[in-house]
Amino acid sequence: MLLRIRSNVGVWRVDDLDDTTSTVADILAGVAAARPHVVYEKPLSFDPPCNQPLDTSKTLSEQGLTHGAMIHCRVDASTCVDISAKQTAQDDEKPEASEQKQSSTNMRRVIDKDGSIKLVHSDAPVVAEDRGFRQGLLPLRDIKKHWTLNEFVAMDEQYVFKMKRQPEAFSNGVTLDSPSVADFQAYLRRFNFSRSRCGYLYGKFLEDNTAQVEAIYEPPQEADPEAAEGFVLLEDPLEEKVEQLAQLLGLRKVGWIFGHPPREQGFVMNAAEIIMAAELQLEAAGGIEETPFVTVKVTVGDDGNASVEAFQVSKQCMEMVAEEALEVGPNPGFCIVNPTFTAIQEGKESKTVENNFFLTLVPIVQHNSESFVTKFPKHNRDHDDRTPSHDELKKQLSKSGSAGWTFIELLSDFHLLLYLSQFLDMSADVPKICESVVNRDIPLKEGYKLIIGSMAGIDGSY
């Protein structure tokens, strides 16, 4: 099996694990093979904030980890040099030695005039990959000395995907909080939908296998038309607080949302978006498993009206992305199949797969959240009229006692609570506040009202 490790410096993968016998030590050894000097600031964990570390005494299967699962860690970026990449660079610096080796080994057999077979020099370049079992893999004799036909076929089939369209999504639907989606749309409209942008959907998975969205968090990012996704995600100093706050509110990541400029009809998602959707589904499912996790896309039509659609990628797409069998190519409407793998469509090998082949439609229902409001300015936005601040805190909480608003209702705003969490104790104060937000039968203590009111610069009745 393989596991993927999302660190603060990128995503790594560790192959050749046995879920029934491998432990955390084997994962660390796999990482160390390429990065022998890596220093961990936070241990291998189930969650992005690294608050739920893996058990070092149990096997991977005992901890529920399956093929393609994503785990997390934080490392010292200065200790993560990839020695395999370094070795490649060293090899590139020695072209003369490479040429000498090639000239001495690049021979071919020919039949002479008298019918004898002899070796002669060939000027044709030797492609190292050609000698491998598959491109990028070792030759068969380097893997094992003796092979039976059944063993060879079984190994080869691991790299072959017989493409099958998935008839329907795992999720039975997604219910979107209307004010949250409207706010996301409004920000995209500020730039006439010329920018691409993404956010994470926080909510709950319901018993009927639907995703109920209560809030949207947009991580730090830069719009970049040259990037495959149209944006570049930046390091997020609030990532840990976001995850902790979501857990305290009884929420989890149930999907992601992205907006993009108008596209030609029938062009739904590009290859980079397909791969990102699959990676996030893999992370939500803990491997190649069914999950209600959804992808929501927002754009604008020729008539100027915004459109909102929801999708999932197929389980086969999840598997191919977990194996790194899909890549972004020059045609954004197609995923390229990595040369190590083979994709069979309609009985023939195909070097590409159309993106729409992987997509399944998810029904959308809208609702107004009964538990949360979305009035506070959103984090990580540039060129916006409003930004999170004490003045905005005052503006929102000052409405308490008017127009039917109560203090706790106005406080029940994901982004307002996230702003407060930067000034209050995340382990002592914020859990108590969230407890009253989630359960209105538990009154918010007067002390917290005074603290928050003082921060906002308001006094009087709450």
N, C-alpha and C positions, 0 to 999 in steps of 0.2 A: 504494500500500500504506500501511498505518498501522503504527506502532510504539508500544508503551506503555513508559513509563519509570517504574520504581518508585524513588522517592527517599525520603529520611527524613522528608519532609513530605507524602507522598501519591503517588498514581499520576497521571502526565500522559500525554497521547497526542499524537502528531504525525502528521498526515494528509498525503495528497498527495505521498508519497515514491515515487520510482521505484527499485526494487531494483537495476536494471541500471546506473543512473547516479548515484544519490544516495550521499553519503558521510556521515561523522560531521558534517562542517560543515553539511550540510543539516538534520540532526537538531537541532543546536544553534541553527540559525536558526529552526527551527520552534518551539523552546522560547522563544527570545528574542522571538518575535512576541507572545506573551502575557506573558512575564516578562522584560523587557529588562534587568533589573538583577541577574539571578541570578548568584551566585558559586559555582563548583563547588569543593567540598573534595576530592572524588575524582572521577575522570573517568568517562564513560560506559563501562560494563563489562558483560561477559557474566554475572558472578556477583555475588551480594549483597554480599560483602565488598569488591568492586571491585578484586580482585587480577588480573583478566584483562581489561584495557582493550581497547576496540575499536581496530582499526587505522585511523588517520586517513587513510591513503593508499589504502585499498581501498574498493570499492563495498560496499553492503549485501549483495548476493547473493554476492559473493566471500567474505564472512565468514559465510555460512550463515544470514543473517537473512531471515525470510519474513514474510508478512502476519500481523499480530497478535502478533508476537514481543514478549517482555518483556526489556528491558535495565535496568541499574541505575546509580545514581549517588548521591553524597552532596553536599548543598548547604548553604550557610549559610541557615538558615530565615528570617533577617531580610531576605533579599534576594529573596524569592520572591513578592512582591505580584503578583497577576494583574491586569493593567491592563484586561482585558476586563470583569472583575467590577467594577473601580473605575469604569469608564465607565458601566456599568449603574446603579451607585449614584448617579453624578452625574446621570444622566438622570432618576432617580426624585426627585431633589431639585428638579426644574424642572417641576412639573405644569402651571403656567400656560402656559409656552412650548409644552408638548406639546399643551395644549388648543387654543391659538391655531392651531397648525399643523394640528391635526385639523379644526378648524372651517373652515379655508380650503381643505382638500383633500378633505374628506369630502362629495363630490357624487355624485349618481346621475342617470342618464338616464331621462326619462319621455316618454311620448307625449302631446302636448297635444290639446285638443279638435279643433283643425283638422288633426290628423294629423302636425304637425311634431314633431321630437325636440328637447328642450331639457334643459339641466342645471339641477337644483334641489338645494338643500341637504338633506342627510339627517342626522337625529339619531342614526342607528345607528352604534355605535362601529366604527372601522376596526381590524381585527385584522391586524397586520403580517404574521403568519405566513401568512395567507390568500393573500398576494400571492406567496409563495415557490413554487418548484417543488414542494417538499414542506415540511411544517411544520418550521421551524428552518433551512431552506435558502434560498439566494438565488433570486430570480425567474429564469426561463430567460433573459430578455434581458440580465440582469446577468452571466450565466455565458458566454453566447455570443450573438451577434447573429442568426445564422441557423441553423436546425435542420432536418435531414431527419427523416422519420418513423423511420427505422432508428436514427438517433442518439438520438432521444428515447426510443425503446423500450429501447435498450441502456443508457442512463443510468438509466431508471426501474427496470429489472430489478436494478440494484445494490442497491436498497432493498427488494426483495421476497424473502421467504423462503417457499418452498413446503415446508411442514413434512412431514418424513419420519421415521418412527420407526426408530432404528438397532436391528437385530435382536440384536446381541451386542456385548460389550465388546471393546476392543482387547486388554486384558490377559487372559491365560489363567488368572490366579489371583493370590492374594496369600497368602504364608505368614507368619503372625504369630508373633513370639516370645511364647510364653505368659506368662512372668513379667512382661514389660513391659506387656502388655495387662491382666493381672490387677492390676498395681499401679495402672494408670490407672483401672480399674473401682473398685478399693478406695477411691481418693480421691473419686470421684464418689459412692460409697455413704456416705461420711462426712456428706454433705449430703442423703442420701436421694434422690439424683438430682434435687434441686430446682434445681441450678445447671447451666448450660451451660459447657462448657470445650472447648478444642481443643489439639492438639499436632501436631508434624511427625514423620513416620515416616522414619527413616534406615535405609538398607540397601543392597541391590543389585538391579539388573535382571538377571535370569538369561537364558540363551540361549533358553529356551522361552517367553519373553515373560511371565514372572511377576515379581512384586515380592517380594523376601525382606526382611522387616523385622527389624532387629537391635536397634534402640533407638528410644525416643520422647523427644522434647524438647518441653516445654510452654513457649512464650514467655510473657513477662509479660503479664498480662491481668486484667481486672476483670469479674466476673459482673455483668451488667446486663440484667434482664428486659425493660427497655424498648427495648434495642437489637435490631435485626432478627435478628442472629445469636445473641443471648442473652449475648454477652460483647463486650468492647471490648479490642482488642489495644493494648498500650502500647509505647513505644519500648524496644528491647531493647539494653542495653549489651553483652550477650554475643553478639549476632548474628554478628559477625565471627569470634569465637573458635569458635563452634559450627560454622560452615561450614569453617573451617580444620581443626578437629579431625576433622570427618567426612571430609574429603579425606585427611588423614594416615592414617586408619584404613581407607581404601578404601571409604568409604560415601558415599552421596549421598541427597538427599531423594527418596523413592520414593512418598510419599503423605502424607495428613494424616488425623487422627482427631479426631472431636468427639463429645462426649456431651451429652445433652439430657434434660429431664424427659419423663415418659410422654406420649404423644400418642394420639389416636384411631386406631383401626385403619385402615390404608391410607394414613395421612399419614406419608410417609417422610422427606422433606426439605422445608424451607421455601424460599422464593424466594432469600433471602439466602445460604443454604447452597449452593443450586444455582449461583448466580453465583460464589461463592467457590471452589467446586470447579472450575468452568470456568476461572477465572483461574489457579488453581494448575496445572491441566493445561496451559494455554497456556504458562505459565512453564517447566514441565518439558519440554515439547515444543519450545520455541523458536518457537512460532507455532501455526498451525492444522494440526497434524500428529498422527499417531497416536502414542500413548505408553502405557506400562504403568502410569503414575502412577494411584494409586487413592485413593478416599475411603472411610474406615472410620467407621461410626457405632456408638455404644454407648448403650444406654438400658436401661430396666427395664420388665418386663411387669407385668400385673396380679397375677401369681403371685409377684412379688418376685424372679424370676430375671432376670439381666442377659442381654441379647441383643447380639450383635455381627454386623453385616452390612457388606459391602463393595460399592461401586458405582463406576462411571465415568459421566460425562456424555457425551452424544453429540458427535460432531465438529461437527454443526450447532449445537449449544448453544455449543460453543467459538467458532464463527464469530460467532454472534449476540452473545455477550458481548464478543468482541474489537471488534465494531462498536458496542458500547454500545446494542444494540437491545433488551436485556432490562433491566427495572427491578423493584424491589420495590414491591408494591402493598398494598392493604388486606387482601386475601385471601392469607394466607401459603401456601396450597396452589397458587397460580398465579403465574407471572411475567407482568408487564405488558409489552406490546410498546410500545416508544418510539414516539410519534406520527409521527416521521420515517420509520418503517419500516412495512411491511405483512407480516403473517403470514397465509398461506393454508393453511387446514385443511379438508380434504374439499371443496375447490372454493370455499370461502367465506372472506372476510376474518375474522380473529379478533383481538380486542384483547388477549386473554390466551392463555397456553399453560399447560396443567396441568404441574406439575413432574415428575410421574412419566413424562411423555412423553419427557423428556430422559434418563432413567436406564436404565442397563444393569447387570445383576447380575454381580458378580465372585465366583467361588468362593473360599472361605477354607480354608486348611490351617494347622494349628498346629504349632509346633516349639519345642524348647528350643535356644537358640543354642549352637553348639559353640565360638564364639570370644569371646563376651561374657557377663558376668553383669549382673544389674540389682538390686543390693543397696543401693547408696548412696542417700541421700536425694535427692529430685528438686528441681531449682531452681525458683524462682518460684511456690512454693505458699504460700498462707496457711492458718492454722488447721490445720497439719499437725503431727504429733507430733515429726517429725524434720526438721532442716534441714541443708544442707551445712555442715560445720565440721571443725576439726582433731580434735575428739573423735570425730566419726563416722568420720573417716579412720583414727584409731587403732583404733576398734572393728572396722572391717572388715579392716584389714591385720594385726591381732593374731591373726587366725585362721590365718595362714600357718603351715604345719607341722602343723596339726591337722585332723582329719576329712578328710584327703586333699587339702586346699587347698595350693596353692603361691602364692608371693608374686605371680608374674606373672599367675596366674589371677584373684586377687583385685583386681589392678590393672587388669584388662581390663573395666572398668566405664565406660561412656560418661560418666556424670555424675561419677564420681570423677575421671576424667581431665580433665573440664571444670573441676572445682574446682581441680585441680593447675595447670591452665593459667593460672589467675589469679595464680599465685605464681612460676611458672617461665617461662623465656624461650621464647616461642612459635616462634621461628625457629631456636633452637639445641637446647634441652633437650627440648621436647615431641616433635619429630620423632624423636629417638633412642629415646625411651620407646615411642612408637607403633610404631616399627619392630620392637621386640621383642614388642609385643602382637600385631601382625599376623602375624609370622613367629616362631614359638616356637623355631626353629632358631638364631635370633640372640639370645644371652643378654643380659639387661639388665646393663649395666656396674655394677660394685660402687659406683662413685661416685654413681650415681643412686639405688641402693638406700639408701645412707647419707643422701642428701639427703631422700628421701621418708620414710625411717624417722625422721629427725630432726624433720621437720615433724609426723609423727604422734605423736612422743614415744615411740617403741618402739626397742628395741635387741635384739641377739641375732641368731640365725640367721634368714635369709630364705628 
